[in-house]
């Protein structure tokens, strides 16, 4: 069975940056299971997997525009510490939910602290980076109607309700 829209796909993968450092990997754990065509994984990887089948292996480099986008300086802001009501200790690396410019929610990460100034960054940590994947397709099956309706895979390696 070939990978196409509304198929449940299981992959083993290792993700590295251009310096060869491992960013993420399924090694030592269960394969990643996703619903193809539902936006569950980055666009570039989904395109590279289209038409593949169980047993196929591939190496692919995904440019930022088909991964987490270019780094956007306008998503960096300096806020006053008072904006973080109820948080006793702020630290670089902490993440918070914030209102996005489009009215939705986004995750911001504290990048710098200086006095009462807190610099936050709304970019994805991998924004602006080329992502290098080594992938093995472990399995492909028909997705269940409920999985298609929910937009993700249920059960082993997928989403649990």
N, C-alpha and C positions, 0 to 999 in steps of 0.2 A: 504494500500500500504506500502510495506517495504522499508526502507532506503537502497539504492544501488547506484551504479555509475550513474551519470547523472540524479539524482532526485534533485528537489529543496526542501530543508529541512528547516523548521522553528523551532527554539528552544528557550526556555527561559532557562537562565543559571545563575548560580552564581559561580564565580571562587574565591577560597581562597588558601592561602599558608598554610604551615604546622602549623603555629601559629594560624590559624583560622581567619586571617585578610582577609577581602574582597578586592580582587585585581580588580575585574571587575564583572559587573552584568547587565543583561538586565531588571532587576526589575524596574518598573515605566516607561518603554519605550517599543518600539516595539520589538518583538522577532528578534533574529539574523536569517537571511535567507542566506543560502549558497548552493553552488553546490557541492553535494557529489562526491568525487573522483577527484576533480580538485585542491586539495591542498589549498583550501580557509581557512581551519582551521588546527590546529596541527594534526599530524598523529595519535597520541594516542587517541585523542577524536574522530576522524573520525572512527578509528577501533572500538571503544566502541559503536558507534552509528549504525554501519553496522547491518542491519537486524531488527532494531527496527521500531516501527510504531507510529502514532499519539496517544498520551495518555500515552505512556511509560515514566517512570521516572527512572533515574539511578544516582548513585553516583559513581564516578570513580576517581582514582588517577593516574596521568600520570607522569612517570619518565622523567627526563630531556632529555634522548636520543630520546623520542618520543614527545617532546614538543619543547623547544627552544635550545636544545643541552646543553652540559656541558659548564661550564664557561671556557673560553680560555684565559690564561694570555698573550699569544702572540698577542691578539687583543688590548692590552693596550700599548699606546705609549706616550712619552713626546715630544711635539713639541714646537718650538719657537713661541711666540706670533705673530711674523711677518708673519707666515703662514696664519693668519686670516685677510688678507687684506680687508679693507672696513668695518670691524666690529669694531665699536668704543668701545663698552663695552662688555667684555667677562664675563660670570658668570657660576658658577657650575650649571649643569643641562641643559645648552644650547645644542641643537643638530644641527649637520651639516651633509651634504652629503659629502662623501669622496670616493676615489677610493679604492676598495677592492683588496686584494692580487690576486684574480682571474681575475682582470680587470673590474669587474662589479662595481656597486655602493653599498655602505653600509652607514648606519647611525652611526655616532659616537657621544658620549655624553661627555661633559666636566665633569671630575670627580674631578679635583683639579687644583688650580691656585697658582703659587708661583713665584713672579717676572715675568720674561719673559717666564717661563716654564708653558706650558699648557698640562695637562695630559688628554688624550682622551681614551675612551673605546668603542670598536666596538662590544662588546657583546650585545645581546638583554638584556634588563633589567631583564627578567625572566630566563635568561640562568642559568643552574645549579640548578634550583629549581624544586621540585615536585609540580605539579599543581593539585588541588582538585576541581573537578567540580560536581555540583549538576545540573542536566539537566532534563527538561521536553520537550518531542517532541510535538510540537504544531501542525505541519502539514507536510505532504509529498505529493508532486505532481510531475508529469512529468515536466522536464525542457523543455523550448522552444528551438527549434533548434538554434536560435540566441544566447541564453544564453550558450548553450553547446559550440558553436563556439567561443564565447568570453571568456569562462572559468569562468564565474561568473553569478550570478542572477541579473536581472534588476528589477527596480520598487520598490515597498514598502518593506523596510527592506533590500533591496539588493543594487546593484551599480546603480547609475544614470549617464547616459551619457549626 
